[in-house]
Amino acid sequence: MLRIAVVGSGPSGVYTAQALIQQNRVPGVRVQVLDRLPCPYGLVRYGVAPDHEKIKSLQNNLRAVLEDERISFLGHLEAGTPGLGPERLLELYHAVVYCVGAATDRRLGIPGEDLPGSHSATDFVSWYSAHPDTPAGDFADGALTARDAVVIGVGNVAVDVARILARAADELRPTDVPETALGALAHSRVREVHVVGRRGPSQARFTTKELRELGALPSADATVDPAELALDPAYGSPGTAAALPAVHRRNLEVLRGWTENTARPGAEGGRERRIRLRFFLRPVELLARDGRVGAVRFERTAPDGDGGVRGTGRYEDIPAQLVLRAVGYRGEPLPGLPFDARGGTVPHAAGRVLRDGIPSPGEYVAGWIKRGPSGVIGTNRPCAKETVESLLEDAPRLAERRVADDPEAVLRAAGHRPVVWPGWLAIEAAESALGASLGRGSVKIPDWDGLLAAADGSADGGTGG
Ligand code: NAP
């Protein structure tokens, strides 16, 4: 029997586990999926916006995989902590596949970035997603008293946070957004949300479906400045636009529609809030006012003819009492694993972890920690498949390694208290009960104590210990 640990239960981890059990080259594979949280599903639970119910429903597919009898879930186990480092895991399992994602945000590296009122978008996402590492009070005590918010970056995370800021709380009530966040959003005074890209609309990273959604919100008008659209070389030139990737071409078409037809959703229609898409503005400084952020200074940029931009020496200040920096995620080193700090990834060859340039027997990576934080959820499938192919090629040698017969028992004997599947089901049941008590559907529990207490309430004790 080949015992494999998959570290991380987000899409890349679950797709890796699935590929391992669906193959028929190596018989008798058993997979344990470890996660540092007591809850599975990674960014599908803690990153996908609550109003994206269809993407959220992917949890049902991931659940079906994790409920396979050849797979077990061990939550509340953090790989890389003392007693659970890569060396130890290799004593317990024939192979370990790290699918730990990109846990932190990229920095802007400009003055004023850490002023009160300036936050990473990933922190805001974690807050409204009830991530237990983000205190429920974080954005509840004052951040949403801002009238003007600036979101820096024009990727899908920027679009997500702008949309949540622009929605009326009633629109979010049917979702699983935690109660504290819902209350804070209900009292939000945010009226203007400026979403700002340093390059042009034809280089924006958001996808067209997400952009269209911004133009169709019930309580916010989405606008774009025609003069800034016109700065884009592809905007007025069908020939240049035709050479763009389809998603960028379609984005331009949607934005053109916003400027051309004032009767269409997306034009200024007197709704309560406004989302203003801005382009060719590079952030240079966050300006303080009364000890907090009061505005963001941008330098006007111009296309350099090569897909990039150059500065023009002209500046514009956009008022902002709340700034969300949505400039991408970044992978973090896992103690004991090699790390390429420049790319924020683990060096690898077709998923095999490289130590000093040489494949390390039994160690693999998949997902964002392998290829960097890009692509949609489905991108993780082929990525996981490639890694599993490598692992299966190596299987005869891996099987020769002597490992523990029952890794879970060894971990428990060492004092770990994993949350196993019934514990997770108990958390789900507690979240349904919480929602029912509030007259809502399922509502997420936002804190560690609450999650672990709910897991403990399961029939077999939840932590099984
Ligand atoms: P992203 O797609 O990489 O976008 C990052 C944005 O930040 C880009 O506009 C980038 O501009 C800008 N940026 C980077 N450094 C900057 C700087 N120093 N100053 C100003 N702007 C800067 O990252 P993301 O939005 O975090 O998304 C990560 C991944 O998750 C993406 O693959 C995304 O599609 C996915 N995701 C998908 C969904 C969905 O499907 N609904 C939702 C959320 C996230 P440049 O292009 O000029 O570098």
Boltz pocket constraint, residues with backbone or C-beta under 6 A from the ligand:
constraints:
  - pocket:
      binder: B
      contacts: [[A, 47], [A, 107], [A, 108], [A, 152], [A, 153], [A, 154], [A, 155], [A, 156], [A, 157], [A, 158], [A, 160], [A, 196], [A, 197], [A, 198], [A, 199], [A, 203], [A, 204], [A, 205], [A, 206], [A, 207], [A, 210], [A, 281], [A, 282], [A, 283], [A, 326], [A, 327], [A, 328], [A, 329], [A, 373], [A, 374], [A, 375], [A, 376]]
      max_distance: 6.0
